[in-house]
């Protein structure tokens, strides 16, 4: 009898753990800016944690990609829209977001940022262009993300 109860408790704990993890880490649908373009960098997945993003708390964007050529340096040019209105732009050194030089094959771009607590909650669209040192576009993708109404950490 005790073994059965232990197995049930472990099963319930495991289900709860997977439920919590699936809420906080979720793959995001991506779309290429030009569906007909043959980009040198292929973006395979975007993972945002937490999802939705909590204002005033760290958010991490992990972008899984691959390339058929070595990339010595470049930039990430990012544009953000809120309900279709352009609200923010930023640019980052590619080598600050991944290890450079980027070798042929798979790599991950990782960017963490804390959004101000006054950031309006809701749905946002992000467009990211990856360019090389000569400003040649290597990829362009868009994806949506959400900012929640409250903080993910309860007030103490």
C-alpha positions, 0 to 999 in steps of 0.5 A: 500500500505504501509503495502505491502511494509513493508511486502516485505521489511521484507521478503527480509531482512529475506531471506538475513539474512538466506542466510548470516547465512547459508554461515557462519555456515555450518555442515561438513560431517564426516567420521569414521576412521574405519567404522566397529569399535564400538566407545564409543564416537559417533560424530554426527556433526561438525560445523565450523565457519566461513566456509571457515576459514579466515586466521588471524581470530578466527575459532571455531570447535563445535563437537556434540557427545554422549557417553554411559559411563562417561569420567573423562579425556582424550585427543584430538589428531589432525592431519591435512593434506594439499592436502594429506600431513601431515602438523600439529599435536596437542593435547588438554586436553579433559577437556579444550574443554568440561566440565568434567567429561563428563556424559553419553549422549550428549556433545559438544567439542568446540575449537577455534583457530586463524590460522596465516595469512601466512597459505596457502588457500585451502582444508585441512583434519583433523583427530581427535582421542579422547582417555581416561586417559588410552590412550584407543581410544574412537573415531576417525573421519575425516572431511574436511575444507577450508581456504579462500584466504582472511580475512573475515574482510575487511582491514580498 
